[in-house]
């Protein structure tokens, strides 16, 4: 007769063996293969090089000095000169069931009807690094994908997260897509919440998927945890193992926490963080190319839309014997029937000048906070003269409007990062 303690010891030992097997299992694709696919020259670049296309001198020199690039150039030339070399007359093998499933998923995503305008929850494909001035000339051997979440203060730039295909490398902060997210292109299966990006929309092409509102809410819940919570010590690091767990009120699928330096997922994350520069750089260029005042105005419009405030631009009345303000240097808005707000930046783009006028017919009070610190508090009397304030744009600036009783009516963000 086997003692119950022995059964439990045997079961615990078997579980430990199973866990070790899961930890040791080979992840697909292997890291060397993945690194080559991301960072070796694309077939298109090799073809342009062979055809004598004009390339940046440093890129042409790097290709000429790379033995693997030279071998691929020679192989491409041989294939074009002898397209049927090596054919044995036998029929091509039938594609595997897995490959057929990928083809079907891609075709379903291609035929799906997604929103024609950028929408939170869409997964967009990126085939080139394109900034406001056009293509940056970067070579992207593999397309990228981004889940967009919300617009930034820069026009045509959205916040989001990188999305990849390699579910074997899922970590505790990777959100796995599933059947409930179909139709979805196979290159978009893993939302990397540890790898947030800003994406310049003109660099995107196809919509690969569009998450339902509750699924996007689940992604946001996990992203909030990723930003605030450490990885739990109670969950064992098991590369390649998928778990189901809770993120807020949502049941989601993720990987397990990262292990020590031998965990292959650490190198995987390094590779994709570096590769995502092709998305970050165009977004950064777009932000630099957009005047600061325009970005502040864009953020203010987003705020008004989010809180349901009626915010409308108006044309300021020129001072007597003076010229009207420069439309590029000043933004003027009316908020509901409460106030008129005039915004102007200084020559250094470090200071924001505010001019507020009360339209409410009752006394108001305004406060200006910078990095949550109260910098100004002043009454805004009905039918009184405008109040002028100055804010430091190196800090997070918020304008608060309160009624006579001190109750806050609006909190308006006026600074951008």
Secondary structure as UniProt FT lines:
FT   HELIX           4..24
FT   HELIX           31..39
FT   HELIX           43..50
FT   TURN            51..52
FT   HELIX           57..65
FT   HELIX           67..81
FT   TURN            83..86
FT   HELIX           97..111
FT   TURN            120..121
FT   STRAND          122..126
FT   STRAND          130..131
FT   TURN            132..133
FT   STRAND          134..135
FT   STRAND          144..151
FT   TURN            155..156
FT   STRAND          157..164
FT   HELIX           167..169
FT   TURN            172..173
FT   STRAND          174..176
FT   HELIX           179..181
FT   TURN            186..187
FT   STRAND          190..200
FT   HELIX           201..203
FT   STRAND          204..210
FT   HELIX           213..228
FT   TURN            233..234
FT   TURN            239..240
FT   STRAND          243..247
FT   TURN            248..249
FT   STRAND          250..254
FT   TURN            261..262
FT   HELIX           264..275
FT   HELIX           277..289
FT   HELIX           292..307
FT   STRAND          311..313
FT   TURN            320..321
FT   TURN            327..329
FT   STRAND          330..335
FT   TURN            336..338
FT   STRAND          339..345
FT   TURN            347..348
FT   STRAND          351..358
FT   STRAND          364..370
FT   TURN            371..372
FT   STRAND          373..380
FT   TURN            382..383
FT   STRAND          387..392
FT   TURN            393..394
FT   STRAND          397..402
FT   TURN            404..405
FT   STRAND          408..413
//
